[in-house]
Amino acid sequence: MPVGAVSATRRASRHQTGRVTTQPSPEDLRAVLFDSGGVLMQPIGGRWNPRADFEQTVLSHAPSITPEQFAAAIVTGDHFFAASSSTPDYDDYHRVMLRDLGVEPARQLLADLRREVPAATILETYPEVVGTLEELSRRGVRMAVVSDAWPDLPDLHAGLGIGRFFEAYAISAELGCDKPDPRMYHHASTALNLAPAQCLFVDDDPSLVAAAITLGYAGRAVCRDATTSDVPSIASLTELLDLF
């Protein structure tokens, strides 16, 4: 069960845009388009990819692999992510790291690496997420997800108790492109039958928020630990309630 988030290397490689200030009026807003990783949920233990049980699973097949070898293979996996035009196939991602480890990517090992586990054993929502989504829903605000992720992201959200809030998903592995490709944003707003100006896009990457604003969406960057001068930012999702 992949956790549905880009690697740190891929995130760092994105183009940074300049300050963007022109946005739709709050009175026009009808929906929120959420990024997932870093906005709604985070990995228990702090690492998105590979999944937290990667080492344990590989060691059950190849017990001689050292921590240093795992660290190097994970870096190789990050480079594979960074070179991909969209979220790659999960098995292909694992094959790259296994070959770096000198381990045969056998069918059973690949199956073990992607086996389903309860979402709550590897992921958690941020403290304010459930309460904010409940209040937005109560106020009639429509919601969707726009995420560089694998196709099982809706299942992960369901396992964390938040899937019920979202009417639509724009997932990179299904659409064949990553943000800031306009198709990612437009897929979600079109699914809601809303114009970009009626949607607020929320992401923890300010450059992706800037891209959405350029396309006519409103935007907020989630900066829980710092503020950004490039685009309007919030420190907590609860601040979204001031806009609806």
C-alpha positions as CSV (number, residue, x, y, z in Angstrom):
1,M,0.0,0.0,0.0
2,P,2.0,3.0,-1.2
3,V,1.5,6.2,0.8
4,G,1.0,8.5,-2.1
5,A,3.5,11.3,-1.9
6,V,6.4,12.5,-3.9
7,S,9.9,12.1,-2.6
8,A,11.9,14.9,-1.0
9,T,14.3,14.9,-4.0
10,R,11.4,15.3,-6.5
11,R,9.8,18.0,-4.4
12,A,13.1,20.0,-4.2
13,S,13.6,19.8,-8.0
14,R,10.4,21.7,-8.8
15,H,10.7,25.2,-10.3
16,Q,10.1,28.0,-7.8
17,T,7.8,30.8,-9.1
18,G,7.8,34.4,-8.0
19,R,5.3,36.2,-5.8
20,V,1.7,35.9,-6.9
21,T,-1.0,38.1,-5.5
22,T,-4.0,38.2,-7.9
23,Q,-6.7,35.8,-6.8
24,P,-10.5,35.3,-7.1
25,S,-12.7,37.0,-4.5
26,P,-13.5,34.9,-1.4
27,E,-17.2,35.5,-2.2
28,D,-16.8,33.3,-5.3
29,L,-15.4,30.3,-3.5
30,R,-17.4,27.1,-3.4
31,A,-14.8,24.3,-3.0
32,V,-11.4,23.4,-1.7
33,L,-9.0,21.3,-3.6
34,F,-6.5,19.7,-1.2
35,D,-3.1,18.2,-1.7
36,S,-2.8,15.1,0.4
37,G,0.7,14.4,1.8
38,G,1.9,17.3,4.0
39,V,-1.5,18.8,4.0
40,L,-4.0,16.2,5.2
41,M,-1.7,13.4,6.3
42,Q,1.9,12.5,7.2
43,P,3.8,9.3,7.5
44,I,4.3,7.8,11.0
45,G,8.1,7.9,11.5
46,G,8.6,10.8,9.0
47,R,9.4,9.0,5.7
48,W,7.0,8.9,2.8
49,N,8.8,6.6,0.5
50,P,9.6,3.8,0.6
51,R,7.0,2.7,3.1
52,A,8.1,2.3,6.7
53,D,8.2,-1.5,6.5
54,F,10.4,-1.6,3.4
55,E,13.6,-2.6,5.2
56,Q,11.9,-5.3,7.3
57,T,10.2,-6.8,4.3
58,V,13.4,-6.9,2.2
59,L,15.3,-8.4,5.2
60,S,12.8,-11.3,5.4
61,H,14.0,-12.2,1.9
62,A,17.7,-11.1,2.0
63,P,18.8,-10.9,5.7
64,S,22.4,-9.7,4.9
65,I,21.5,-6.2,3.7
66,T,23.1,-3.5,5.8
67,P,21.6,-0.2,6.9
68,E,24.2,1.6,4.8
69,Q,23.0,-0.3,1.7
70,F,19.4,0.5,2.4
71,A,20.2,4.2,2.8
72,A,22.0,4.2,-0.6
73,A,19.2,2.3,-2.3
74,I,16.6,4.8,-1.0
75,V,18.6,7.6,-2.5
76,T,18.6,5.7,-5.8
77,G,14.8,5.5,-5.5
78,D,14.6,9.2,-4.9
79,H,16.6,9.8,-8.1
80,F,14.2,7.5,-10.0
81,F,11.3,9.5,-8.7
82,A,12.9,12.8,-9.7
83,A,13.6,11.6,-13.2
84,S,10.0,10.4,-13.8
85,S,7.6,12.6,-15.6
86,S,4.7,11.3,-13.4
87,T,4.3,9.1,-10.4
88,P,5.9,5.8,-11.5
89,D,4.6,2.3,-11.2
90,Y,5.0,1.1,-7.6
91,D,6.7,-2.2,-8.6
92,D,9.1,-0.3,-10.9
93,Y,10.1,1.9,-8.0
94,H,10.8,-1.1,-5.9
95,R,12.7,-2.8,-8.6
96,V,15.1,0.1,-8.9
97,M,15.9,-0.1,-5.2
98,L,16.1,-3.8,-5.1
99,R,18.6,-3.9,-8.0
100,D,20.7,-1.3,-6.2
101,L,20.7,-3.7,-3.2
102,G,21.7,-6.6,-5.4
103,V,18.4,-8.4,-4.6
104,E,16.4,-10.1,-7.2
105,P,13.0,-8.4,-7.6
106,A,11.1,-11.6,-7.4
107,R,7.3,-11.7,-7.8
108,Q,6.7,-12.6,-4.2
109,L,9.0,-10.0,-2.8
110,L,7.3,-7.3,-4.9
111,A,3.9,-8.5,-3.7
112,D,5.1,-8.4,-0.1
113,L,6.3,-4.8,-0.5
114,R,2.9,-3.7,-1.8
115,R,0.8,-5.8,0.4
116,E,-2.1,-4.1,2.1
117,V,-1.7,-2.9,5.7
118,P,-4.1,-0.8,7.7
119,A,-3.5,2.9,6.8
120,A,-3.4,3.9,10.4
121,T,-0.3,1.8,11.0
122,I,1.8,3.9,8.6
123,L,0.0,7.2,8.3
124,E,-1.8,9.8,10.5
125,T,-3.8,12.9,9.8
126,Y,-2.6,16.2,11.2
127,P,-4.5,17.1,14.4
128,E,-6.8,19.8,12.9
129,V,-7.7,17.9,9.7
130,V,-10.8,16.0,10.7
131,G,-12.4,18.9,12.6
132,T,-11.8,21.3,9.7
133,L,-13.1,18.9,7.1
134,E,-16.2,18.3,9.2
135,E,-16.9,22.0,9.6
136,L,-16.3,22.7,5.9
137,S,-18.7,20.0,5.0
138,R,-21.3,21.3,7.5
139,R,-21.0,24.7,5.7
140,G,-21.7,23.1,2.4
141,V,-18.1,23.5,1.0
142,R,-17.3,20.9,-1.6
143,M,-14.0,19.2,-1.5
144,A,-11.6,17.2,-3.8
145,V,-8.0,16.0,-3.7
146,V,-5.2,16.9,-6.2
147,S,-2.2,14.8,-5.4
148,D,1.0,13.3,-6.9
149,A,0.1,9.9,-5.6
150,W,-0.5,6.2,-6.4
151,P,-4.1,5.0,-7.3
152,D,-4.8,3.7,-3.8
153,L,-4.9,7.2,-2.2
154,P,-8.7,7.1,-1.8
155,D,-8.4,3.8,0.1
156,L,-5.7,5.4,2.4
157,H,-8.0,8.3,3.1
158,A,-10.9,5.9,3.8
159,G,-8.7,4.0,6.2
160,L,-7.9,7.3,8.0
161,G,-11.6,8.3,8.2
162,I,-11.4,11.2,5.8
163,G,-12.3,9.7,2.4
164,R,-16.0,10.5,3.0
165,F,-15.4,14.2,2.6
166,F,-14.1,14.2,-1.0
167,E,-16.2,14.1,-4.1
168,A,-13.3,13.7,-6.6
169,Y,-9.6,12.8,-6.9
170,A,-7.0,14.0,-9.4
171,I,-4.2,11.5,-8.9
172,S,-1.0,11.7,-10.9
173,A,-0.5,8.0,-11.4
174,E,-3.9,7.8,-13.1
175,L,-3.7,11.0,-15.1
176,G,-0.1,10.5,-16.3
177,C,1.2,13.9,-15.1
178,D,2.3,15.6,-12.0
179,K,1.5,19.1,-10.6
180,P,1.9,21.8,-11.8
181,D,0.6,20.3,-15.0
182,P,-2.8,22.2,-15.5
183,R,-4.5,18.8,-16.1
184,M,-4.1,18.0,-12.4
185,Y,-6.0,21.1,-11.2
186,H,-8.5,21.1,-14.0
187,H,-9.5,17.4,-13.5
188,A,-10.6,18.2,-10.0
189,S,-12.5,21.4,-10.7
190,T,-14.2,19.9,-13.7
191,A,-15.3,16.9,-11.7
192,L,-17.0,19.3,-9.3
193,N,-18.5,21.2,-12.3
194,L,-16.9,24.4,-11.0
195,A,-14.8,27.1,-12.6
196,P,-11.3,27.6,-11.3
197,A,-12.2,30.9,-9.7
198,Q,-14.7,29.0,-7.5
199,C,-12.0,26.7,-6.1
200,L,-9.3,27.2,-3.5
201,F,-6.2,25.1,-4.0
202,V,-4.2,24.1,-0.8
203,D,-0.7,22.6,-1.0
204,D,2.4,22.5,1.2
205,D,4.5,23.4,-1.8
206,P,4.2,27.2,-2.5
207,S,5.3,26.8,-6.1
208,L,2.4,24.5,-6.8
209,V,0.0,27.0,-5.2
210,A,1.5,29.8,-7.4
211,A,0.9,27.6,-10.4
212,A,-2.8,27.2,-9.4
213,I,-3.2,30.9,-8.9
214,T,-1.8,31.5,-12.4
215,L,-4.5,29.2,-13.8
216,G,-7.2,31.2,-12.1
217,Y,-7.7,29.3,-8.8
218,A,-7.4,30.9,-5.4
219,G,-4.6,29.4,-3.3
220,R,-3.1,28.9,0.1
221,A,0.2,27.3,1.0
222,V,0.2,25.3,4.2
223,C,3.4,26.3,6.1
224,R,3.1,24.8,9.5
225,D,6.7,25.6,10.5
226,A,7.3,28.8,8.6
227,T,5.6,31.5,6.4
228,T,6.2,32.2,2.7
229,S,6.3,35.5,0.9
230,D,5.7,34.0,-2.5
231,V,2.0,33.2,-2.1
232,P,-0.7,33.6,0.6
233,S,0.0,31.0,3.4
234,I,-1.7,29.5,6.4
235,A,-0.2,27.8,9.5
236,S,-3.1,25.5,10.0
237,L,-6.1,24.2,8.0
238,T,-8.4,25.8,10.5
239,E,-7.6,29.2,8.9
240,L,-9.6,28.0,5.8
241,L,-12.8,28.4,7.8
242,D,-12.3,32.2,7.7
243,L,-12.8,32.0,3.9
244,F,-16.2,30.2,3.9
